[in-house]
Amino acid sequence: MTPEEFKRLLEGKVAENRAQFEGQYKAELNELLGLSKDEINEITPDLTDMQIYDQLITVVKEASKANIEQAQLLASIQELGEVAVKIAKKVPSLSAMFA
């Protein structure tokens, strides 16, 4: 990869990240990112919860960028499994979706 190609790649990623943090679920994403490792580790004692947490962040980022419907975001979280739902419920704005 040339330096110019790498620069274009980075510029694209920066724009994509901005869209994720400025999208429909920006508050939910910020709250999710604010969870501590201890809060996440309360769910399971192994590394599984951190892997699921990372996947959950990706789902919420992409949902925010694409401005998907709340029901679709909820379904995507549920597809990640029980651990993802438990983590999401630690975030007040995401927890409200499960009510």
KEDO-964300 format. One record per residue: residue in one letter; x, y, z negated of N, C-alpha, C, CB in turn. Coordinates in nm, 2 decimals. Atoms other than C-alpha are relative to their C-alpha. Glycine has a CB too. Example, Ala and Ser with C-alpha at 12.3 -4.5 7.8 and 13.67 -1.06 7.14 Angstrom:
<recs>
('a' (0.09 -0.12 0.00) (1.23 -0.45 -0.78) (0.09 0.12 0.00) (-0.10 0.00 -0.12))
('s' (-0.09 -0.11 0.00) (1.37 -0.11 -0.71) (-0.08 0.11 -0.08) (0.04 0.05 0.14))
</recs>
This chain:
<recs>
('m' (0.09 -0.12 0.00) (0.00 0.00 0.00) (0.09 0.12 0.00) (-0.10 0.00 -0.12))
('t' (-0.08 -0.13 -0.01) (0.14 0.34 0.10) (-0.04 0.09 -0.12) (-0.02 0.06 0.14))
('p' (0.04 -0.10 0.10) (0.14 0.63 -0.15) (-0.12 0.07 0.04) (0.12 0.09 -0.02))
('e' (0.12 -0.07 -0.04) (-0.12 0.80 0.06) (-0.13 -0.09 -0.02) (0.01 0.04 0.15))
('e' (0.11 0.09 0.02) (-0.35 0.49 0.05) (-0.03 -0.01 -0.15) (0.03 -0.14 0.06))
('f' (0.02 0.01 0.15) (-0.30 0.47 -0.33) (-0.07 0.12 -0.05) (0.13 -0.03 -0.07))
('k' (0.05 -0.13 0.04) (-0.38 0.84 -0.37) (-0.15 0.00 0.04) (0.07 0.12 0.06))
('r' (0.14 0.01 -0.04) (-0.71 0.79 -0.17) (-0.08 -0.09 -0.09) (-0.01 -0.04 0.15))
('l' (0.07 0.10 0.09) (-0.80 0.49 -0.38) (-0.03 0.06 -0.13) (0.09 -0.13 -0.01))
('l' (0.02 -0.06 0.13) (-0.75 0.68 -0.70) (-0.10 0.11 0.01) (0.14 0.06 -0.05))
('e' (0.10 -0.11 -0.01) (-0.95 0.98 -0.58) (-0.14 -0.06 0.01) (0.03 0.08 0.13))
('g' (0.13 0.07 -0.01) (-1.23 0.74 -0.49) (-0.05 -0.05 -0.13) (0.00 -0.11 0.10))
('k' (0.03 0.05 0.13) (-1.22 0.58 -0.83) (-0.04 0.11 -0.10) (0.12 -0.08 -0.06))
('v' (0.03 -0.12 0.09) (-1.22 0.92 -1.01) (-0.14 0.05 0.03) (0.10 0.11 0.02))
('a' (0.13 -0.05 -0.04) (-1.53 1.03 -0.81) (-0.11 -0.11 -0.05) (-0.01 0.02 0.15))
('e' (0.09 0.11 0.05) (-1.70 0.69 -0.89) (-0.02 0.01 -0.15) (0.05 -0.14 0.04))
('n' (0.01 -0.01 0.15) (-1.62 0.72 -1.26) (-0.08 0.12 -0.04) (0.14 0.01 -0.06))
('r' (0.08 -0.13 0.04) (-1.76 1.08 -1.27) (-0.15 -0.03 0.03) (0.05 0.12 0.09))
('a' (0.14 0.03 -0.03) (-2.08 0.95 -1.11) (-0.06 -0.09 -0.10) (-0.02 -0.06 0.14))
('q' (0.05 0.09 0.11) (-2.12 0.68 -1.37) (-0.03 0.08 -0.13) (0.11 -0.11 -0.03))
('f' (0.01 -0.07 0.13) (-2.07 0.92 -1.66) (-0.10 0.12 0.01) (0.13 0.05 -0.05))
('e' (0.10 -0.11 -0.02) (-2.31 1.18 -1.51) (-0.13 -0.05 0.05) (0.06 0.10 0.11))
('g' (0.12 0.06 -0.05) (-2.58 0.94 -1.40) (-0.11 -0.01 -0.11) (0.03 -0.14 0.05))
('q' (0.13 0.01 0.08) (-2.92 0.85 -1.55) (0.03 -0.06 -0.14) (-0.09 -0.09 0.07))
('y' (-0.03 0.07 0.13) (-2.77 0.64 -1.84) (0.13 0.05 -0.07) (0.01 -0.15 0.02))
('k' (-0.12 -0.05 0.05) (-2.49 0.87 -1.94) (0.00 0.00 -0.15) (0.03 0.14 0.05))
('a' (0.01 0.00 0.14) (-2.61 0.90 -2.30) (0.02 -0.14 -0.06) (-0.14 0.06 -0.05))
('e' (-0.01 0.14 0.04) (-2.65 0.52 -2.33) (0.15 -0.05 0.01) (-0.09 -0.09 0.08))
('l' (-0.14 0.04 -0.02) (-2.30 0.47 -2.19) (0.09 0.06 -0.10) (0.05 0.05 0.14))
('n' (-0.09 -0.06 0.11) (-2.14 0.72 -2.43) (-0.02 -0.06 -0.13) (-0.04 0.15 0.00))
('e' (0.02 0.07 0.13) (-2.31 0.56 -2.73) (0.06 -0.14 0.00) (-0.15 -0.01 -0.02))
('l' (-0.06 0.13 -0.01) (-2.20 0.22 -2.61) (0.15 0.00 -0.01) (-0.04 -0.07 0.14))
('l' (-0.15 -0.01 0.01) (-1.84 0.33 -2.57) (0.04 0.05 -0.14) (0.05 0.10 0.10))
('g' (-0.03 -0.05 0.13) (-1.87 0.48 -2.92) (0.00 -0.11 -0.11) (-0.09 0.10 -0.04))
('l' (0.00 0.11 0.09) (-1.91 0.14 -3.08) (0.14 -0.04 -0.04) (-0.08 -0.13 0.05))
('s' (-0.13 0.04 0.04) (-1.62 0.03 -3.29) (0.02 -0.15 0.02) (0.03 0.03 -0.15))
('k' (-0.03 0.14 -0.02) (-1.44 -0.30 -3.25) (-0.06 -0.08 -0.12) (0.15 -0.03 0.00))
('d' (0.06 0.07 0.11) (-1.56 -0.40 -3.60) (-0.15 -0.02 0.02) (0.02 0.08 -0.13))
('e' (0.14 0.01 -0.03) (-1.92 -0.33 -3.50) (-0.03 -0.11 0.10) (-0.06 0.13 0.05))
('i' (0.01 0.11 -0.10) (-1.88 -0.56 -3.20) (0.03 -0.13 -0.06) (0.08 0.03 0.12))
('n' (-0.04 0.13 0.06) (-1.70 -0.83 -3.40) (-0.09 -0.05 -0.10) (0.14 0.02 -0.06))
('e' (0.10 0.05 0.09) (-1.99 -0.85 -3.64) (-0.09 -0.10 0.07) (-0.09 0.12 -0.05))
('i' (0.09 0.09 -0.07) (-2.18 -1.04 -3.37) (0.06 -0.14 0.01) (-0.02 0.06 0.14))
('t' (-0.06 0.13 0.00) (-1.93 -1.32 -3.31) (0.15 0.02 -0.04) (0.00 -0.06 0.14))
('p' (-0.13 -0.01 0.05) (-1.59 -1.38 -3.47) (0.11 -0.02 0.11) (0.03 -0.09 -0.11))
('d' (-0.10 0.03 -0.10) (-1.41 -1.47 -3.14) (0.01 0.11 0.10) (-0.03 -0.14 0.06))
('l' (-0.02 -0.10 -0.11) (-1.31 -1.28 -2.83) (-0.12 0.01 0.10) (0.13 -0.03 0.07))
('t' (0.11 0.01 -0.09) (-1.63 -1.37 -2.65) (-0.08 0.14 0.00) (-0.10 -0.11 -0.03))
('d' (0.08 -0.12 0.01) (-1.81 -1.06 -2.78) (0.07 0.12 0.07) (-0.02 0.04 -0.15))
('m' (-0.07 -0.11 -0.07) (-1.54 -0.82 -2.65) (0.00 -0.02 0.15) (0.15 0.00 -0.04))
('q' (0.02 0.03 -0.14) (-1.56 -0.99 -2.31) (-0.14 0.04 0.05) (0.03 -0.14 0.04))
('i' (0.14 -0.03 -0.03) (-1.94 -0.95 -2.31) (-0.02 0.15 -0.01) (-0.09 -0.07 -0.09))
('y' (0.01 -0.15 0.01) (-1.90 -0.59 -2.43) (0.05 0.07 0.12) (0.08 0.04 -0.13))
('d' (-0.06 -0.06 -0.13) (-1.68 -0.51 -2.13) (-0.10 -0.02 0.11) (0.14 -0.07 0.03))
('q' (0.09 0.02 -0.11) (-1.93 -0.67 -1.90) (-0.13 0.09 -0.02) (-0.05 -0.15 0.00))
('l' (0.11 -0.09 0.03) (-2.21 -0.47 -2.07) (0.03 0.14 0.04) (-0.04 -0.01 -0.15))
('i' (-0.05 -0.13 -0.04) (-2.02 -0.15 -2.02) (-0.01 0.02 0.15) (0.14 0.04 -0.05))
('t' (0.00 0.00 -0.15) (-1.98 -0.23 -1.65) (-0.15 0.00 0.05) (0.07 -0.13 0.06))
('v' (0.14 0.00 -0.05) (-2.36 -0.30 -1.61) (-0.06 0.13 -0.02) (-0.08 -0.11 -0.08))
('v' (0.06 -0.13 0.03) (-2.45 0.03 -1.78) (0.06 0.10 0.09) (0.01 0.03 -0.15))
('k' (-0.07 -0.09 -0.09) (-2.19 0.22 -1.57) (-0.06 -0.01 0.14) (0.15 -0.03 0.00))
('e' (0.05 0.01 -0.13) (-2.32 0.08 -1.25) (-0.15 0.04 0.01) (0.01 -0.15 0.05))
('a' (0.14 -0.04 0.01) (-2.68 0.13 -1.35) (-0.01 0.15 0.00) (-0.08 -0.06 -0.12))
('s' (0.00 -0.14 0.01) (-2.61 0.49 -1.43) (0.04 0.06 0.13) (0.10 0.05 -0.11))
('k' (-0.05 -0.05 -0.13) (-2.42 0.55 -1.10) (-0.11 -0.02 0.10) (0.12 -0.07 0.04))
('a' (0.10 0.03 -0.10) (-2.70 0.39 -0.90) (-0.14 0.05 -0.04) (-0.01 -0.15 0.02))
('n' (0.13 -0.05 0.05) (-2.99 0.54 -1.11) (-0.11 -0.10 0.02) (-0.04 0.13 0.08))
('i' (0.10 0.11 -0.01) (-3.17 0.21 -1.13) (-0.11 0.02 -0.11) (0.07 -0.14 -0.01))
('e' (0.11 -0.01 0.09) (-3.50 0.17 -1.31) (0.04 -0.06 -0.13) (-0.12 -0.07 0.06))
('q' (-0.03 0.05 0.13) (-3.49 0.10 -1.68) (-0.03 -0.15 -0.01) (-0.08 0.08 -0.11))
('a' (0.03 0.14 0.01) (-3.66 -0.23 -1.64) (0.11 -0.09 0.07) (-0.14 -0.03 0.07))
('q' (-0.10 0.07 -0.06) (-3.39 -0.34 -1.40) (0.13 -0.01 -0.08) (0.03 0.06 0.14))
('l' (-0.11 -0.01 0.09) (-3.12 -0.23 -1.64) (-0.02 -0.10 -0.12) (0.03 0.14 -0.06))
('l' (0.03 0.10 0.11) (-3.29 -0.43 -1.92) (0.02 -0.14 0.05) (-0.15 0.03 -0.05))
('a' (-0.01 0.14 -0.05) (-3.31 -0.74 -1.70) (0.15 -0.03 0.02) (-0.07 -0.01 0.13))
('s' (-0.14 0.02 -0.02) (-2.94 -0.70 -1.61) (0.07 -0.03 -0.14) (0.07 0.11 0.07))
('i' (-0.06 0.02 0.13) (-2.85 -0.68 -1.98) (-0.04 -0.14 -0.05) (-0.04 0.11 -0.10))
('q' (0.05 0.14 0.05) (-3.06 -0.99 -2.06) (0.07 -0.11 0.07) (-0.15 -0.01 0.02))
('e' (-0.07 0.10 -0.08) (-2.89 -1.18 -1.78) (0.14 -0.03 -0.06) (0.01 0.04 0.14))
('l' (-0.13 0.02 0.06) (-2.56 -1.13 -1.97) (-0.01 -0.09 -0.12) (0.06 0.13 -0.04))
('g' (0.02 0.09 0.12) (-2.70 -1.33 -2.26) (-0.03 0.06 -0.13) (0.12 -0.09 -0.01))
('e' (0.04 -0.04 0.13) (-2.78 -1.31 -2.62) (0.10 0.10 -0.07) (-0.02 -0.12 -0.09))
('v' (-0.10 -0.09 0.06) (-2.45 -1.15 -2.73) (-0.01 0.14 0.06) (0.14 -0.06 0.03))
('a' (0.02 -0.13 -0.06) (-2.50 -0.87 -2.48) (-0.12 0.07 -0.05) (-0.01 -0.01 0.16))
('v' (0.12 -0.06 0.06) (-2.85 -0.81 -2.61) (0.03 0.05 -0.14) (-0.12 -0.10 0.01))
('k' (-0.03 -0.04 0.14) (-2.72 -0.80 -2.97) (0.09 0.13 0.00) (0.07 -0.11 -0.07))
('i' (-0.09 -0.12 -0.01) (-2.45 -0.55 -2.87) (-0.08 0.12 0.05) (0.12 -0.02 0.10))
('a' (0.08 -0.11 -0.05) (-2.70 -0.33 -2.67) (-0.09 0.05 -0.11) (-0.08 -0.05 0.12))
('k' (0.09 -0.04 0.10) (-2.93 -0.33 -2.97) (0.07 0.08 -0.11) (-0.07 -0.12 -0.06))
('k' (-0.08 -0.08 0.10) (-2.65 -0.16 -3.18) (0.00 0.15 0.05) (0.14 -0.05 -0.01))
('v' (0.01 -0.13 -0.06) (-2.70 0.14 -2.95) (-0.14 0.05 0.00) (0.06 0.01 0.15))
('p' (0.15 -0.04 0.01) (-3.02 0.33 -3.04) (-0.07 0.02 0.13) (0.00 0.13 -0.08))
('s' (0.07 -0.03 -0.12) (-3.10 0.45 -2.69) (-0.02 -0.13 0.09) (0.08 0.10 0.08))
('l' (0.02 0.12 -0.07) (-3.05 0.10 -2.55) (-0.09 -0.09 -0.08) (0.14 -0.08 0.02))
('s' (0.08 0.08 0.08) (-3.22 -0.07 -2.84) (-0.15 0.03 0.02) (0.03 0.02 -0.15))
('a' (0.14 -0.04 -0.03) (-3.54 0.13 -2.76) (-0.06 -0.08 0.12) (-0.01 0.15 0.02))
('m' (0.05 0.07 -0.12) (-3.56 -0.06 -2.43) (-0.06 -0.13 -0.03) (0.11 -0.01 0.10))
('f' (0.04 0.14 0.04) (-3.61 -0.39 -2.61) (-0.12 0.00 -0.09) (0.12 -0.06 -0.07))
('a' (0.12 0.00 0.09) (-3.90 -0.27 -2.82) (-0.13 -0.04 0.08) (-0.02 0.14 -0.06))
</recs>
